[in-house]
C-alpha cells in the first residue's frame, strides 16, 4: 500500500512550547522551523517556504506576493500568531484560495491589562519618578513636584470599541471614569451600553477626551488617523496611548505635539518601525513612554496563542473547520 505523502509545514520562528508540541505530534505533517528568536530574512523565507502546504507566521513576517509565488501552488493554509493581519497580502491570498487562521480573543485580556498599565504609567509619570529616585533628584516632598493626571471624573476616548477596546473600558470603569467616548466605522450600540459609551466622530473624541486609547485595527482608513490635526484638537492636559499598530499614528506629528506641549504625554506599545531606532526623537522625551510591543506578553497568553495558531493550521490542512478562521 502506498503511504500518504506528508504535508510540509514551515514555521517562521521559534514559537511557545504548547503550539510547537501540537505541530510535532501531527503524524500527517513534516514540520520545519526557522530555529531562531529573530525574524527570518525575506530571501530565506522565500527559499524555505517553497513547496509548503502550510505556513505558520508572525506579525513581523511580511507574506506578500513574492513569498506566495515562492511557496507555490501547494500552499493551502496560512496561520498567523496574531490578531492583526495587516502583514498578509490578503487580496493575493484570497485570489489563490488560501485559508487564513488568526488568534483573536485569547490575547484580549493580557493586552487590555497592558493598556491600563501603560496609561497609568504614563499619566502618573512613573518612569520619570523612578529616574528621579535613581539620580538624586528626589530631595524632599514638594506639593506640585511630579504631579500627573488621574482617572477619577475623567473622560476616556477609545478609538475602536472592539474586543480589546471593550476590555480596556471594562478595566478603566472602576477607576471612576465619568464618561466614555468611542469612534469607529459604525456605532456598536449593544457593546457600548455596558459603559454608557457615546459614539462620536474622531475630531470630537480628540477634543473632549482626557485620555485616549487607540485600539483599532490598522486599515487604509485608520492609517495615519492620529496626525497633526488630531493632536491639535486634543487638550493640553490629555494623555495619548496606542496599543494598536504604529502606522495608525503619524509619529513625526506626535513628537511635535509632545515636544511643544500640545498634549501632556503619550504611551506607546507599538511603533513604526519595530524595533524603534535608539536614536529616534520620541525616545528623547520625558513625557513619552515606549514599550517593545508586549501587549500579549504573558506566559499563558503566548502559549495559548501558539496552540490556537497550530490548531488553526492543522485543521486547515486537513480540510476541517478552523477554531478561528479569518474570513476573506
Secondary structure, DSSP 8 states (H G I E B T S, - for coil): ------EEEEESS---HHHHHHHHH-TTEEEEE--SSS---HHHHHHHTTT-SEEEE-TTS-B-HHHHHHH-TT--EEEESSS--TTB-HHHHHHTT-EEE---STTHHHHHHHHHHHHHHHHTTHHHHHHHHHHT---S--TTTT-----TT-EEEEE--SHHHHHHHHHHHTTT--EEEEESSS--HHHHGGGT-EE--HHHHHHH-SEEEE-----TTTTT-BSHHHHHHS-TT-EEEE-S-GGGB-HHHHHHHHHTTSSSEEEES--SSSS--TT-GGGG-TTEEE--S-TT-SHHHHHHHHHHHHHHHHHHHTT---SSEE--
